[in-house]
Amino acid sequence: MRNVHGTAFLTLAAALAAGCAGDPAAAVVAPQVALLADGEQSQMLVWDDYVMTDLGDLGGAYNVAVDINDAGQIIGVSTISRDANAISRAWVHDGTTLTPLPLWNATAGSSARALSGSGDVLGSNGTQVLWTGGTVQNLRTTYPTLVAARDLNDAGTIVVACRVPRSIYNFACVLNAGTTTLLDTTGYRYSSATAINHSGVVVGSRASTGRTQFGAFVWTGGSPLTLPPLGQSTHAEAVALNDAGTVVGRSTLYSNWRATLWRNGVAVDLGAVHGNASWALGISNGESVVGLTIPIINGTSGNYRPFLWRNGRMRLLPTGSKRIEQGEARAVNGRGEIVGFVIYPNKETRAVVWRKP
């Protein structure tokens, strides 16, 4: 399960239906942030109640953590050597030890994408696979139209992009108990489901037939509902949601992507740290949001940095004493633990977790 996903949705669905029908551009927009002067980089706002910890690796220089559940299990991917063509392996971390997941195809690399509350892992290994209780299964054996698996919940429901007859494009589908449910394709060129919560609410993104609009949607059965973008934007993407049905992702604003939260049918601009570009990637049940933000220094976009948004305030996550070139926060659990990665000046990528001491 990508971040956390959730329960009662009827109230939200009704609000979305009303909000989308009334004002498709409904939004709460934060003001643009002033540019940061070069000498003020060290003064960028940072959450000082979090500590970053390196999760280790499988021997390679590329290591990324992608998801965490409320039990503190973490999944990710690491290369197994420092060779230029090193193969990657999906892994699970139990809080102390990083362990590679078993392979379906011993000659192919593997990658983890989403983690359920019970510890099931969705990913790929030469095909789309599911790791359950230490065993790995090929999902395409049961679901032959599956193209790319995105997320899962504790009920075993999986959201994917799947092939559609007589179309060269893929569309959002829901898989459960051997059955594939295709979301509405009417008027759209293609779509993709990105996250599902415990009650089966699905979010994703889709493009109009003319590809003039790329919009976020939420689905509870029947036809998907469009999530309004920020301002007069024509582009929005939904990435994750929590148990209350609050959705996060991004929408275009001021000619940049901005981290966006959708609550009760209203798009909320989460802002950016000393810049105008950001992207929300995960949300907790307590509405802590994580992602990446791009500071603007002397009028020039800098490298992306990991952020945490909580209680209406966005700040950077700490990255230790070393100078960090780049960083990204991917997911946050109910205990406030955050996973992602940082990239050091030598281009080495490290999987990390941020916790309160």
Buried (B, 14 or more C-beta within 10 A) or exposed (E): BBBBBBEEBEEBBEBBEEBBEEEBEBBEBBEBBEBBEEEEEEEBEBBEEBEBEEBBBBBBBBBBBBBBBBBBBBBBBBBBEEEEEBBBBBBBBEEEEBEBBBBBBEEBBBBBBBBBBBBBBBBBBBBBBBBBEEEBBBBBEBBEBBBEBBBBBBEBBBBBBBBBEEEEEBBBBBBBEEEBBBBBBEEBBBBBBBBBBBBBBBBBBBBBEEEEBBBBBBBBEEEBBBBBBBBEBEBBBBBBBBBBBBBBBBBBBBEBBBBBBBBBBBBBBBBBBBBBBBBBBBBBBBBBBBBBBBBBBEEEEBEBBBBBBBEEEBBBBBBBEEEBBBBBBBBBBBBBBBBBBBBBEEEBBBBBBBBEE
